[in-house]
Amino acid sequence: MAAVTALSLALTGCSNAQVRASAGGSGAPGVTPDSIIVGSLANITGPLSSDFAPVVNGVQAYFAMINSQGGVDGRRLMLGYQEDDQGSGSTDLALAQKLVEQDHVFAVVGVGTPFFAGAQYLAHEGVPTFGYQVSADWQDGPTLFASYGSVLDYTTSDPEYAYLARQLHSQSVGVVSYGVPQSAAACQAAATGMRGFGLNVSYTDFDFPFGSDPTIDVLQLKAHHVDLLLTCLDVTGNVAFARAISQNGLTMHQLWLSGYDRSTLQQYGALMNGVYFMLDHVPFEAVTAFPGKYPGIEKYIRTMQRYEPSFTYDEVALAGWVSADQFVTGLKAVGRNLTQRKLVAAINKETAFTGDGVTTPINWTVSHTQALPPYCATYVVTENSKFVPAFVEPNNEVFVCFNAKDSDVPTAPPLGTPGM
């Protein structure tokens, strides 16, 4: 959840519609004897497109890999329709309808948008749908499969924040967000959660204006002796705070909920030294830090470098890869006699999906409606303008897990966790 919270923060609203869904369509539109035709629905152009568009590149790379192996049961996977909602909810809904009623796709694989207004429609039509979650639109729909589980519950990150603060021996925490719901809700929950763990959250600003000069906030951080700053901002806001902190001669740890990508690091590496990130997946850097330990992320990087090299180290592309793997895992479980309903039923029986070894097990018997423990994250810190895995457990296990929302004492990761 923490990895996606900040991506649509600069916008001013979200549909957050509660889904009412069927259990899957009974037919097999888009399926021919030698192909399965699907569509994608993402924010490809517009101000926030870089935060969402790469989901399609991850899907494309995964499909290319599967097709090079002969497809699934003799059928090639075809991403026949790639729709761009331009970050508009109304456009998203119209394009979702087009994919179903005009293009007759079997599934939608590669959703990445700040306003997933088409969610309720796709669920009602029983269309298997896979993608990248930044809103509650994915919840309660048995045909909607977000890449790391379909429930958006900010409180599940509370023990992860508290653990980080304790590891850094923080005495004073600051929390800053924009005033829009996507940003403020996440940071308000974080502040409440950390206070519940007895941490001193000494300064908060849940209404920082987008694009503003953060100097006033930074001086307040200084006055409150803040040594750990959590920001629910986009990359531009995070960099602005980091620059103001440096210009005012302050030293503090920072936790960003967006910005874990190498292009950002290349541009702002000096400002990002000491910045932490919490992730839902094996860090890309685990490949070189622990060779052979995490074959799933090694396979992802190897395949992306072959088919979509410009997007290899992109978290959103990884979410697309996980979504495509979920789709294909379901196809293989169903077999040749394929329908939408059978695909949905097969996936919803899965109890330990890991995205081919990149994340902790997802139990789809509950993950449409509940976020159950253990709650797990990996940590990365920027050192000398490089991302480095942090708080690595014995045996080079990168996931740190917690059994309850009110416990920041780590527990063993669940069986099937990558690296175990």
N, C-alpha and C positions, 0 to 999 in steps of 0.2 A: 504493500500500500504506500509506504513512504516514498518509493521511487517514482510514483505517478502523481502524487498529490498536487504538486506545484505547476503542472504543465498548462492548465487553463486558467491560471490565476488572474491574468490581466483582463479577462473578460468579465462581463457584468451579470451573468445569470447562467442557469443550468436547468434543463427540463426536469430532471430527477423524478420522472413519472414512474409510478409503481406499475410493474408489468403484470398483465393478465395474459397468460400464455396457454396454448395448446400443448400437447405432449409430442408434437411433431407431425408434419404432413404425411399423408398416407401414400403419396406417389413418389416418383423419381424424376422430376423435371431436370433437364440438363444432363441426363445420363444416357449415353449411347453404348453400343457394344465395345467401343474402344476408347471412350473418354468420359470424364466427369467435368462438367463446366460449372464454374463458380464465379462469383463476383466479389469485388472488394469495395469498401465504402470508407473513405478517409479524407481528412483535411489535407489536400495535396498542395493547394496554393493559398496565399493569404498570410497575415502576420505571424500566425503560430504554426504554419505548415511544417517547419523543421521539427517541431515537437510531436508530430503525428504521422506525417507522410512515410517515414521509414518503415512503418509496420508492413507496408506493401512489399518493400524490398526483402524483408525477412521471409515473407510468404513465398515470394518468387524464388528465392534461393532454395528454400526447402522443397518446393515443387520440382525445381530443376534437378535436385539430387534424386528425388523419388523417380522421376521420369527417366533419368539415366540408368536406373536399376530396373526399368521395365514397367513402371507405374504400379498400381495397386490392382491385383487380380486381372492383369492384362489391360487395364484402363489407364490412360494418361490423364494427369491432372492439368486442367486448363483454366488459368485465370483469365477468362474470356472478357470480362467487363470490369474496368477499373474506374470507379466513379469518384468525383471530387466534390465534396459538399462545401468547400471553401469556408469551413467553420461556421456554417449557418444551419440552425436547427430545422428551419422550414425546408431548406434545400436537402438536408439529410433525409427527411421523411419522404420527399418527392422522389429522391433517387432510390431509396429502399423500395418504394412501390414500383419503380421502373424495373429494378433488378428482378422482382418477383413476377410482375404482371406482363411485362414486355419482353424481358430477356430470358425469363424462365430458368433462372439459375437453380442448381441443386442446393447450394448453400452460399452463405456470405462468409468469406474467410479473409480477414484483414480489415477489421473495423478499427479506425483510429481517428477520433474526433472529440472536440470538447463538448459538443452538444449532440448526443446520440438520440435524437428525436425519433428516429426510425425504429428504436428498440421495441416499443410496444406493438407496432405494426408487424414486425418480423416475428415476434413471439406469437402473436395472435394467428399468423399464417402458418406457424409451425416450421419455419425455416431454420435449419441449424445455422447458428451464427457464432463466429469466433473472433476475438480481438482484444483490444487494449482498453482497460477500464480506467476512467477518470471521474466517473459519476455513478450514482446509485441506480441508473437506468438498467443495469445488468441484473439486478436482484429479482428473485422470485420467479424467474422464467426458466423452465426446464430445458428450453432449446437455446439458451444464451450462455455461452461459455467464455468468460473472460480469462485472460492468460494466466493469472495467478489466483483464481477463485473469483466468484461473481459478487461477493459481499464486500461493501466498502464500510469498514468499521474502524474509525480513527483510534479508538481506545486500545485496539490490539497492539499498537506501537508504544503504549505507555511504558511497559517494562523495558523495551529496547532503548528508549530515550533515557530512562533512569539508569540503566546499566552503563550507557556511555558516560553519563555525568559522573557516576561513581568511579569508573575506570580513570577518568581524567581528574578526579579529586576536586570537582567543581564546588566552589563555595557560594557562587552567585550566578544565576542563570538569567539571561535575557531572551525574550521571545518576540518576534516581529512578523507581522503579516500585512497584506493588503486588506482593504475593507470589504472586498467582495466575498461572498459566502464560501467559495471553493478554498480560498486562502485562510480566511479568519476562522472557519470551523475547525480546520486541521490544527492551527496553532493554539486556539482556545482549548481544544481537547488535550494538546500536548502540555500546556501550562497547568491545567487542572490535574492531569495525570502525574506530572512530576511533583507537584505539591502534595499529592496523595502519597507519594513515596518519601515525603519529608524533606524534599529538596527546596532550597531557597530560590524561588523564582522572584527575583527582586525588581525586574522591570519588564513591562509588556506594552506593546503598541499593536493593536489589532486593526488599525485604520490608517496604515502608512499609505500615502497617495502614490499611485503608480507613476513612475518617472520622476519622482521628487528627489531633492537633495537630502541625503540621510544624515547630514552633519548634526542636526539638532538631536536626533535619536542617538547618534554615536556619543555625543557629549553626555547624554543621560546615562548611557551604558557605562561611561567612565565614572560618573558621579555615584552610580550604584555598584561600582567595583565588579562589574560583570566579567567573568572569566570563561563563560560558555554562552555563545549566541546561537539560538535556533531560529532559522528564517524560513517562512513559508512563502517564498518569493520565486519569481522566475529568474533565469540566469542573469539578466540585465540588472535586476534589483540586488541580487546577491553580490555581483561584482561591484556595484556602486557602494554597498556597505563595506566590502572588503577594502576598497580603495580609501574610503573615509576613515576607517579604522587605522589603516597604515599612515595616512596623512596626519592623523591626530596623535601618532606615537603610541597607540595602544597595542597591547598583546593579549589576545584571547583565542581560545579555540572556537571554531564555527562548525555548525552542522547545517548543511544545505540539503534541501529536499529535491533540488534539480541542479544539473550541471555536471553530472558524472558522464562526461564524454571527452574524447581526446582532442577534438577540435577546440572546445572551450579551454581545455588545459593548455594547449599549444599557444593560445592567444593570451591567456591570463595566468600562466603558471606561477609567476612570482607572487601575485596577489593571493593565489589559492593555497600556498604552502600552509599546512596545519589545518586545512578544511577537511571535515569528515563527511562521509556519505553512508547512508543505510540502504541496503539493497535487498531485493527479494530473490536474488539468484546468485549463483557462483560468480565472483568477480572475474572479469576478463583476465586480470593479472595473475590469477591462480595458475594459469597455464605455464607461465615461466617461473613463478615462485615455487610451484609444486608439480614438476613434470610427471605426467602419467597418473596423477591423483584424481583428476577430474576429466575423464574422457568425453563427457557430454559437451562441456564448453570447448574442449579442443576440437571436437567434430564440428561444432557450430562455427568456430573461427576458420577452420580449414575450408568449410563449404562456402562461407561468405566470401572468403578471399578468392575463391574460384569464380563465383557467380555474381556477387554484388560487393566488390572489394571496397567501394567508397563508404559502405554502411556497416562494415564489420564490427567496429567498436561502438555501436549505437544501441542503447537500451531498448528503444522503441522497435528497432529491427529485430532484436532478440525476442521481444514480445510477439512479433509477427511469426517468428520461427516457432515459438512455443505453441501459438495458435494453430499453425499448419500441422505441427506434430500431433496436436490433439485431434484434429480432423482426420488425419491419416490413421492414427491409432484406432479411431472408431470405425473407419472404413475396413480395416483389416479384421476387426472383431466381427463385423457383419458378414463379410464375404461377398461373393458375386451377386447374390440376390438382394440388391440394395434398394432401400427406400429411405426417405427422410425420417420416418418414424423409427425404423430399425436402427438407424445411426444414432439418433438421440437416446434411445433406450440403451444401446450398447455403452455409450459414453457414461450415462448416468448410473451404470453399474460399477464404474471404475472407482477404486478406493485408494489408489496410490500412484497417481499420474505425476511424473516429474519433468515433463517436457524433454524427454530423452536425456535426463541426467543433468539438468541445469537448475532445478529448484526443489524445495522440499515437497513431499508427497501431498497431492491434492485429492481429497475424497469427494467425488461428485455426487455421492448419495446425500451429502449435507451442504456442499459448498455453494448451492444456489441461494440458501436461506440463512446460513449460520457461518460465523468465523470461529472455529473451535481451536483450542490449544492442541499441541504446543504452538506458540507464536515464535517464528524464527526470522532472523535477519543475518546478513553478512555486513561487515564494516570495511570501509576503505578510507585511507587518509592520504592526503597529498604531501609528499616529501620530496624536496629538491625537484619540484615540477614534474613529479611522477606519481601515479596512483600506486598505492601499496596496500595489500590486505592487512587489516588491523584486528587485534584481539583474537588471533587464531588459536583455536583450542588444541589440546594435545592430539598428536597424530595428524597435524596439519588440517584439521577440520575447520572450515571457514564459517559454518553456520553456528550461531549462538541462539539457543532456544529457551523459552520460558513456559512453564506449565499453566500460568494464570495471569490475568491482567493486573493483579495486585501483587505479583512476585517478580522481583528483579534478580532472583537467584537462578543462574543458568541450570538447565537440565539437559539430559542427553537428547540429541536430535532423534526424531522418529526413525524407525526402520525404513530403509529405502532412500534416506537422505544422501545426496551425492557426497562422495568421500568417505562414507562409512564402510 
